[in-house]
């Protein structure tokens, strides 16, 4: 375990306990989420070191690393995935100037990368899990690497870089944002999607909220902390967009964690309410269960 003594966003050193959550997927250990007194950033602390985090991903329930659908949750995930991939492709094409080069960081088994490659993009990917990476390589070729540190990526710049529910997993947070700035073309688009701990479903489920996903989720980004982090590295947020299906999926998992079984009625009700309360209204931004950030260089 390692303990952070400085906030990854503002560098200050005074934290308070925010919540204690359980790792329901693998270890069933308790992990503390702390909040920075200065900038209000939320992060898991202490946390497994980067060299020790691997075993916390070793579960068939970690769906993004597997394509098989053996239970209700994985069947729901896979059935929705094909639709959301097409929505992601439309989004990328809308907020970029051309179908050029794209890097999908944390590409899992390559479903999105393969689909957008078929849409006319030249795609590279990274995936640290060797099993998922092997599947992705079969789908899009040998341009899938274990990390952004791969020598093949050193001199490249991309028209688009995507991180779909990935940034919250990255130990070297500030170093990664610097890398993104160096490898995104001047007019390129960075797309980051992360869970939103200020959403209605996060408040409704508290310590059982599945998107805390400790200790795999090292950070828990609010809109303000995301904007501050990106600004520190020469980026600015152009647009925030919802991920409507996440509220239902996260709610299903959250009821499973709270009651030891999925409560479909509660999940549907909470998901609908979260999307309703999180929608854009006058003078407000999106506040749904997960948020997509469309980002450009300053």
Helices and strands as residue ranges (DSSP letters): E 15-22, E 30-36, E 42-44, G 50-52, G 54-57, G 63-65, H 72-95, E 101-105, H 111-118, E 122-126, H 130-140, E 144-145, G 151-153, E 158-164, G 167-169, H 173-183, E 184-195, H 200-205, G 206-208, G 210-212, E 219-220, H 223-231, E 235-242, H 246-259, H 264-278, E 290-297
